Amino acid sequence: MKARVHVMLKNGVLDPQGEAVRHALGAMGFDGVEGVRQGKVIELDLADGTDEDTVAQMCEKLLANTVIESYTIELG
């Protein structure tokens, strides 16, 4: 079984990497980009039957810094 966890900085948290990407895109001539938020995707290969609550515990304890980051989980 696979799980995909999307981790993003929460709204209102400064995203210097996203701002650097936005600036670089503007320098390359892509003028319509008004904002960029950068995150990460973590793919997990799990034993069959692993539930979403278990993956959420993984996120809370290790995969995301829940003070400044939010996450979503896709199972499939």
N, C-alpha and C positions, 0 to 999 in steps of 0.2 A: 504494500500500500504506500502511496506517496502523499506527502503533505507539502504545501507551499505556504510559506509565511512571508508576508509583505510587511516590512518595517519602515516607517516614515517618521520624521520629526513631527511633533505636534505643531498645530497652527500657533503662531506667535513665537516659536523658538527660532532664533537666528540660524540660517542655513548657509554658511560660508561656501560650501562646495557648490550648492545650487546657484549661488550668486556668481561664483567664478565661471560656471558653465554658461549662465545667462550672458555675462560680459563677453566671454569668448565667442559665443554665437553672434552677438552684435558686431564684434570685430571682424567676423567672417562674412558680414553682410546680411545676416538674418535679423532684420530690424524689428520684426513683429513679435519677438519673444519678450513678454513683459515680466515673466517670473518663472523660476525653475525651482522645484523641490527635488532633492535627490534622496533616495532611500536604498534599501537593499532587499533582495529576495533570497530566502533560504529554502532550499529543497531538502526534504527529509525522506529517506526510505525507511518505512516503519513496518513492524510486524502487522499482519492482518488483524483487524479487530481493535487496533489502537484508536481510542476515541478522541474527539476534539478537546475534551477537558484535559487530557494528558498533554496534548500539544500546547494548550494554553498555559499549563503549568511550566512547560519548557520555556515558553516565551517570558513568563513572569520571572523565572529564576535565572535565565541565562541569555536568551536570544534577543531580548529587547530591554532597553533601559526605560522602564515605564514612567519614570519621572519626566523625561523629555520626548519619548517616542511612543507612538501607537502602533498597533499591529492588526493585521487581518489574517485569517487562516482559511486555506482552501484544502479540502480533503478530496482525494480522488485516485 
